């Protein structure tokens, strides 16, 4: 019989978590070489991204591939226990991975999914039931489920947008795959330059740190970061297109030639290249001084074994250093190099610098980006950093034609990716609501006086609303319920409201909370497919979990339209 006592069930789940930790630590795969194990994991992710090489039986699933890479970050500590030695070819390394070890890798990825959820269970986000063969996790109320979906949508909208319409010179890669590394020099430079130019202008994201403060805070300019990132992404694009060229060869050929091409595909999906070669490409493409290149790469590389790692919480460093070589994840070079991850790593390894320098830049930068969008609302003007009655309001906006105003508290935490960071985002949201309430408690006459003084207008009986402005999401049901009656905004949602209001004569800021909820709810209506229950087999114990299915194409369309302002 199922045991439905919540407290007892949660304690049993915690006990099982400890057993699962022991199970994963005892797996034989940690005795492999780093290259063998990590490359096999990258090939699993590639199968999702590509839909399966050579056969094409499944449609490509970029979301599944990206999720696989993110979950590898949760196993990164175990990977550090593997060996540093590499064999002459990846083929030789992969031959050390037995069928039993293949099964263990699958178990590890399921364990990583379980580990991803457990911090939420510890915080009480799930209702936990003990079942005959394991546990069932569910959201305790319909409101919790609904707000979780809205928070996911807010987070998805704020992600970096990558252009994906790069035109590949197929003939160039087909020539290179048959001559590399002996020849192909001209094709090599031409293909990398084309990819570099594309990626330099093909990344659309919000800037977290003001451009003028970039060098002072991080030791390199925003332009230098963009150029080095574009070079890394170009190198990744080159590797993936070389893999495609080898795949084409494998499909066309038979016998030993086909086998050779097949193994060549693997070499390009998980390339182990001389660090000297990669750095030379970066130098040639970017012209950024090497000392600054090294500062930038410090946020995207880590020792494969035997050193401090920077991966975690969904971030997988795309460059693993093995001696004088880089073991690259081309997909991670595309997906894991947004500006957000520079701040994530700095917060991990340079907390004092983050606290003293970067944190002071995050909210001003967010407000600097938000203010023009507020003022794009018809008839609206704004004032940042308003001091009133001894309290600071991050931004006040006013529309004289509608005699309406909004007070905004901005909380610019690093966008969450995992439970630990969601907790911080939620704490910031609750703090923002607390600050908003203090102004809400002022008398109407006091608030009218604020508008008269700050905007130099005659104003009486001004109608007000309040808003929380985030970089991305807001937290769990606790945060959303605290924001009730107030606008939950990030830059993309705010931009959507401005786009919708563009044809109006004047915007009623008192209705901003209703506009904000309608905006995100409309996107959720199209972007959320359904909630469903999925079962994870974690070392023989069945864990039933709620899973949100999204229409990723629909959300990507919204994101692309809202982030390119």
C-alpha positions in Angstrom: 0.0 0.0 0.0 1.3 3.5 -0.8 2.3 5.6 2.1 0.8 9.0 1.6 2.1 10.7 4.7 4.0 13.6 3.2 6.6 14.0 5.9 7.4 10.3 6.1 7.5 10.1 2.3 10.0 13.0 2.0 12.2 11.5 4.6 12.2 8.2 2.7 13.0 10.1 -0.5 15.9 11.8 1.2 17.2 8.4 2.4 16.9 7.0 -1.1 18.8 10.0 -2.5 21.8 9.1 -0.3 21.6 5.5 -1.6 21.5 6.7 -5.2 24.5 8.9 -4.6 26.4 5.8 -3.4 25.2 3.8 -6.4 26.4 6.4 -8.9 29.7 6.8 -7.1 30.3 3.0 -7.4 29.8 2.7 -11.1 32.7 1.3 -13.2 32.6 4.1 -15.8 34.7 6.3 -13.5 37.6 4.0 -14.1 37.6 4.9 -17.8 39.8 7.6 -19.3 38.2 11.1 -19.4 38.3 11.2 -23.2 36.6 7.8 -23.6 33.7 8.6 -21.2 33.2 12.3 -21.9 33.3 11.7 -25.7 30.8 8.9 -25.4 28.5 11.2 -23.5 28.9 13.9 -26.2 28.0 11.3 -28.8 24.8 10.6 -26.9 23.9 14.3 -27.0 24.8 14.5 -30.6 22.4 11.7 -31.4 19.6 13.9 -30.1 20.8 17.0 -31.9 21.2 15.2 -35.2 18.3 12.8 -35.0 20.8 9.9 -35.2 23.8 9.9 -37.6 23.7 7.7 -40.8 20.1 6.6 -40.3 18.0 9.7 -39.7 15.2 7.6 -38.2 14.3 10.4 -35.7 13.7 14.1 -36.2 16.5 16.2 -34.6 15.7 17.2 -31.0 17.9 20.2 -30.1 16.0 20.6 -26.8 16.8 17.0 -25.7 20.5 17.4 -26.8 20.9 20.7 -24.9 19.2 19.1 -21.8 21.7 16.2 -22.0 24.7 18.6 -22.0 23.2 20.5 -19.1 22.7 17.4 -17.1 26.3 16.3 -17.7 27.3 19.4 -15.6 25.6 17.7 -12.6 28.0 14.7 -13.0 31.1 16.8 -13.5 32.6 16.0 -10.1 32.6 12.3 -10.9 34.2 12.9 -14.3 37.2 14.4 -12.5 37.9 10.9 -11.1 38.6 9.5 -14.5 42.0 9.1 -16.1 43.9 11.7 -18.1 45.7 9.4 -20.5 44.5 9.3 -24.1 45.1 6.7 -26.8 46.2 7.6 -30.4 42.7 7.7 -31.7 39.2 8.3 -30.3 38.3 4.9 -31.8 40.8 3.2 -29.5 39.4 5.1 -26.5 35.8 4.3 -27.3 36.6 0.6 -27.6 37.3 0.6 -23.8 33.6 1.4 -23.2 31.9 -1.9 -22.7 28.2 -2.7 -23.2 27.8 -2.7 -19.4 29.4 0.8 -19.3 27.0 2.0 -22.0 24.2 1.0 -19.7 25.9 2.7 -16.8 26.1 6.0 -18.8 22.4 5.8 -19.3 21.8 5.3 -15.6 24.1 8.2 -14.9 22.0 10.5 -17.1 18.8 9.4 -15.4 20.5 10.0 -12.0 21.4 13.5 -13.2 17.8 14.2 -14.0 16.8 13.0 -10.5 19.5 15.1 -9.0 18.2 18.1 -10.9 14.8 17.7 -9.2 15.8 16.9 -5.7 16.7 20.4 -4.5 13.2 21.4 -5.4 11.8 18.5 -3.3 14.0 19.5 -0.4 12.5 23.0 -0.5 8.9 21.7 -0.5 8.1 22.5 -4.1 6.7 19.0 -4.7 4.1 16.9 -2.9 5.9 13.6 -2.3 4.1 10.3 -2.1 5.7 6.9 -1.4 4.4 4.2 -3.8 4.9 0.5 -4.0 7.9 0.7 -6.2 9.2 4.2 -5.5 7.9 7.7 -5.2 5.6 10.1 -6.9 6.4 13.9 -7.1 3.7 16.3 -8.0 2.8 20.0 -7.6 0.8 20.5 -4.4 -1.9 22.7 -6.1 -3.1 23.7 -9.5 -1.8 27.2 -8.8 1.7 25.9 -8.2 1.6 24.0 -11.5 0.3 27.0 -13.4 2.8 29.4 -11.9 5.6 26.9 -12.6 4.6 26.9 -16.3 4.5 30.7 -16.3 8.0 30.9 -14.7 9.4 28.5 -17.3 7.9 30.6 -20.1 9.5 33.8 -18.6 12.8 32.0 -18.4 12.6 30.7 -21.9 11.8 34.1 -23.4 15.0 35.5 -21.8 17.4 33.0 -23.3 20.0 34.0 -25.9 18.8 33.8 -29.5 21.2 32.2 -32.0 20.8 32.7 -35.7 20.7 29.3 -37.4 20.6 30.1 -41.1 24.3 29.8 -41.8 24.8 28.8 -45.4 27.4 26.1 -45.7 29.7 25.7 -48.6 29.3 21.9 -48.8 31.9 21.4 -51.5 34.5 23.1 -49.3 33.9 20.6 -46.4 33.8 17.6 -48.7 37.3 18.6 -50.0 38.6 19.1 -46.5 37.3 15.9 -45.0 39.4 13.9 -47.5 42.6 15.9 -47.1 42.6 17.0 -43.5 45.0 17.5 -41.8 47.5 17.2 -44.6 45.8 19.7 -46.9 42.8 22.0 -47.1 44.6 25.2 -45.8 42.7 27.6 -48.0 39.4 25.9 -47.4 40.1 25.9 -43.7 40.6 29.6 -43.5 37.8 30.4 -45.8 35.3 28.3 -44.0 36.3 29.6 -40.6 36.2 33.2 -41.7 32.7 32.8 -43.1 31.5 31.1 -39.9 33.2 33.8 -37.8 31.5 36.6 -39.6 28.1 34.9 -39.2 28.4 34.2 -35.5 29.8 37.7 -34.8 26.4 39.1 -35.8 24.3 36.1 -35.1 24.0 36.1 -31.3 21.2 38.2 -29.8 21.2 38.6 -26.0 20.8 41.2 -23.3 24.0 42.8 -22.0 24.3 42.2 -18.3 27.1 44.5 -17.5 27.2 48.0 -19.0 29.6 48.2 -21.9 31.6 51.0 -20.3 32.1 49.0 -17.2 33.0 45.8 -18.9 36.8 46.3 -19.0 36.9 47.6 -15.5 35.0 44.7 -14.1 36.2 41.8 -16.2 39.5 42.9 -17.7 38.4 42.8 -21.3 36.0 44.7 -23.4 32.5 43.5 -24.5 33.7 43.7 -28.1 36.7 41.5 -27.3 34.4 38.9 -25.6 32.1 38.9 -28.6 34.9 38.4 -31.1 36.5 35.6 -29.1 33.1 33.9 -28.6 32.4 34.2 -32.4 35.8 32.5 -33.1 34.9 29.7 -30.7 31.5 29.3 -32.2 33.1 29.4 -35.7 35.5 26.6 -34.7 32.6 24.6 -33.4 30.6 25.2 -36.7 33.7 24.0 -38.6 33.9 20.8 -36.5 30.2 20.0 -36.9 30.3 20.6 -40.7 33.3 18.3 -40.9 31.3 15.7 -39.1 28.5 16.2 -41.6 30.9 15.8 -44.5 32.3 12.6 -43.0 28.7 11.4 -42.4 28.0 11.9 -46.1 31.1 9.8 -46.9 29.9 7.1 -44.6 26.5 6.9 -46.2 27.9 6.7 -49.7 30.7 4.2 -49.1 30.9 0.6 -48.0 33.3 -1.7 -46.2 36.5 -0.3 -44.6 36.1 3.1 -46.2 32.6 3.4 -44.6 34.0 2.4 -41.2 36.8 4.9 -41.5 34.3 7.7 -42.2 32.1 6.6 -39.3 35.0 6.9 -36.9 35.9 10.2 -38.4 32.4 11.5 -37.6 33.1 10.7 -33.9 36.4 12.5 -34.0 34.7 15.7 -35.2 31.7 15.5 -32.8 34.1 15.2 -29.8 37.4 16.7 -31.2 40.6 16.6 -29.3 42.7 19.3 -30.9 46.0 21.0 -30.0 45.4 24.0 -27.9 48.0 25.8 -30.0 45.9 25.3 -33.1 42.7 26.5 -31.5 44.4 29.6 -30.0 46.1 30.3 -33.3 42.7 30.3 -35.0 41.3 32.7 -32.3 44.3 35.0 -32.8 44.0 35.0 -36.6 40.2 35.7 -36.6 39.9 38.2 -33.7 43.2 40.1 -33.4 42.5 40.2 -29.6 45.7 40.2 -27.5 46.5 36.7 -26.2 46.5 37.8 -22.6 42.9 39.0 -23.0 41.9 35.8 -24.9 43.2 33.8 -22.0 41.1 35.9 -19.6 38.0 35.2 -21.7 38.7 31.5 -22.1 39.0 31.1 -18.3 35.2 31.3 -18.2 34.8 28.5 -20.7 37.5 26.0 -20.0 38.5 23.7 -17.1 41.0 20.9 -16.4 39.5 17.6 -17.5 40.9 15.9 -14.4 42.8 17.0 -11.3 41.9 20.6 -11.0 39.2 23.1 -10.0 36.2 22.8 -12.3 33.7 25.6 -13.2 30.8 23.5 -14.5 27.6 23.0 -12.5 24.0 23.9 -12.2 23.3 23.3 -15.9 26.5 25.0 -17.2 29.0 22.6 -18.9 32.3 24.2 -19.7 32.7 23.6 -23.5 36.5 23.3 -23.4 38.1 20.5 -21.3 41.9 20.8 -21.0 43.9 17.6 -21.4 47.6 18.4 -21.2 48.4 20.6 -24.2 45.1 19.7 -26.0 41.5 20.9 -25.8 38.8 18.3 -25.8 35.9 20.4 -27.3 32.2 20.0 -27.2 31.1 21.9 -30.4 27.5 22.0 -29.3 28.4 23.4 -26.0 30.6 26.1 -27.7 27.4 27.2 -29.4 25.0 26.9 -26.4 27.2 27.5 -23.3 28.9 30.8 -24.2 26.2 33.5 -23.5 27.3 36.4 -21.4 25.2 35.0 -18.6 27.7 32.2 -18.1 30.6 34.6 -17.5 28.8 35.9 -14.5 27.8 32.4 -13.4 31.5 31.3 -13.3 32.7 34.6 -11.7 30.1 34.1 -9.0 31.4 30.6 -8.5 35.2 31.2 -8.4 35.5 34.9 -7.8 32.7 35.7 -5.4 34.5 38.7 -3.8 35.0 40.3 -7.2 31.5 39.4 -8.2 30.1 41.0 -5.0 32.3 44.1 -5.1 32.2 44.9 -8.8 29.7 43.0 -10.9 26.7 43.0 -8.6 26.8 46.8 -8.6 26.5 46.8 -12.4 23.7 44.3 -12.8 20.7 46.4 -11.7 21.8 49.6 -13.4 22.3 47.7 -16.6 18.9 46.1 -16.4 17.3 49.5 -15.8 19.2 51.1 -18.6 17.8 48.5 -21.0 14.3 48.6 -19.5 13.8 52.4 -19.5 13.7 52.9 -23.3 11.0 50.2 -23.5 8.9 51.9 -20.8 9.2 55.1 -22.7 8.1 53.4 -25.9 4.7 53.0 -24.2 2.6 55.8 -25.7 2.7 58.9 -23.6 5.0 57.5 -20.9 8.0 59.2 -19.4 10.2 57.7 -16.6 12.6 58.6 -13.9 15.2 56.1 -12.5 16.4 56.0 -8.9 13.7 58.1 -7.3 14.3 58.8 -3.6 11.1 59.4 -1.7 10.4 59.3 2.0 13.8 57.8 2.6 13.2 54.9 0.2 14.6 54.3 -3.2 12.4 53.3 -6.1 14.4 51.9 -9.0 12.1 53.5 -11.6 8.9 55.5 -11.7 7.0 55.9 -15.0 4.1 58.3 -15.5 1.6 58.9 -18.3 0.0 62.4 -18.0 -2.8 61.6 -20.5 -4.1 58.7 -18.5 -2.9 60.1 -15.1 -1.4 56.8 -14.2 2.0 55.7 -12.8 3.9 52.6 -12.0 6.7 52.0 -9.5 9.3 49.4 -10.5 11.7 47.4 -8.4 14.4 45.7 -10.4 16.1 42.5 -9.3 18.9 41.5 -11.7 20.1 38.2 -10.3 21.9 35.8 -12.7 19.1 34.0 -14.6 18.4 30.7 -12.8 19.3 27.3 -14.1 18.6 24.9 -11.3 17.1 24.9 -7.8 19.9 26.7 -6.0 19.7 29.7 -8.3 15.9 29.6 -8.4 16.0 30.0 -4.6 18.1 33.2 -5.0 15.8 34.6 -7.8 12.8 33.9 -5.6 14.4 35.6 -2.6 15.0 38.7 -4.8 11.4 38.7 -6.0 10.1 38.6 -2.4 12.5 41.4 -1.5 11.2 43.5 -4.4 7.6 42.9 -3.3 8.5 44.0 0.3 10.0 47.2 -1.2 7.0 47.9 -3.4 4.6 47.5 -0.4 6.3 50.3 1.4 5.5 52.8 -1.4 2.0 51.2 -1.8 1.4 52.1 1.8 1.9 55.8 1.3 -1.2 57.9 1.1 -2.6 59.0 -2.3 -1.6 62.6 -1.5 2.0 61.6 -0.8 2.2 59.7 -4.1 0.6 62.6 -6.0 3.2 64.9 -4.5 5.9 62.5 -5.8 4.6 62.7 -9.3 4.4 66.5 -9.2 7.9 66.9 -7.9 9.6 64.3 -10.1 7.8 65.0 -13.4 7.1 68.8 -12.9 3.4 68.4 -13.7 0.1 69.2 -11.9 -1.2 65.8 -10.8 -4.0 64.7 -8.5 -5.6 61.3 -7.9 -2.9 59.5 -9.8 -3.8 55.8 -10.4 -0.9 53.5 -9.6 0.4 50.0 -10.2 3.6 48.2 -9.1 6.0 46.0 -11.0 8.8 43.5 -10.4 11.5 43.7 -13.1 13.7 40.6 -13.5 16.4 39.5 -15.9 14.6 36.3 -16.5 12.2 34.4 -14.2 10.8 35.0 -10.7 10.7 31.8 -8.6 8.1 29.2 -7.5 4.5 29.6 -6.6 5.5 31.5 -3.4 7.1 34.3 -5.5 4.2 34.5 -7.9 1.6 34.6 -5.2 3.5 37.4 -3.5 3.4 39.4 -6.7 -0.3 39.0 -7.1 -1.8 42.3 -8.3 1.6 43.5 -9.5 3.2 43.2 -12.9 5.8 40.4 -13.4 8.1 41.7 -16.1 11.4 40.8 -17.8 12.7 42.8 -20.8 11.0 40.5 -23.3 7.6 40.6 -21.7 7.9 44.4 -21.4 8.9 44.6 -25.0 5.8 42.6 -26.0 3.5 44.9 -24.1 5.2 47.9 -25.8 4.7 46.3 -29.2 1.0 45.6 -28.6 0.5 49.2 -27.3 2.3 50.9 -30.2 -0.9 52.1 -31.9 -2.5 53.5 -28.9 -2.7 57.3 -28.1 -1.7 56.8 -24.4 -1.0 53.9 -22.1 -2.7 53.3 -18.8 0.1 52.3 -16.5 -2.5 51.4 -13.8 -3.4 48.4 -16.0 0.2 47.2 -16.4 -0.3 44.2 -14.2 -3.2 43.0 -16.3 -1.2 43.6 -19.5 1.7 41.6 -18.1 -0.4 38.7 -17.0 -2.2 38.6 -20.4 1.1 38.8 -22.3 2.7 35.8 -20.5 -0.6 33.9 -20.4 -1.1 34.3 -24.1 2.4 33.0 -24.8 1.9 30.1 -22.4 -1.4 29.2 -24.1 0.5 28.6 -27.4 3.9 27.6 -26.0 2.8 25.1 -23.3 1.6 21.8 -24.8 0.7 19.9 -21.6 1.8 18.6 -18.3 2.5 14.9 -18.2 3.9 12.3 -15.8 7.1 10.6 -16.6 8.8 7.7 -14.7 12.5 7.8 -14.0 14.1 4.4 -13.2 16.8 5.5 -10.8 18.8 2.3 -10.0 15.6 0.3 -9.9 13.5 2.7 -8.0 10.7 4.3 -9.9 10.3 8.1 -9.5 7.2 9.5 -11.1 7.7 13.2 -11.9 5.7 16.0 -13.5 7.1 17.1 -16.9 6.2 20.2 -18.9 6.0 19.7 -22.7 6.7 22.9 -24.6 6.2 23.9 -28.2 9.8 24.9 -28.6 9.3 26.2 -32.1 6.5 28.6 -30.9 8.5 29.8 -28.0 11.6 30.3 -30.2 9.5 32.4 -32.5 8.3 34.6 -29.7 11.8 34.9 -28.2 13.4 35.9 -31.5 10.7 38.6 -32.1 11.0 40.0 -28.6 14.8 40.0 -28.0 15.7 41.8 -31.3 14.8 45.3 -30.6 
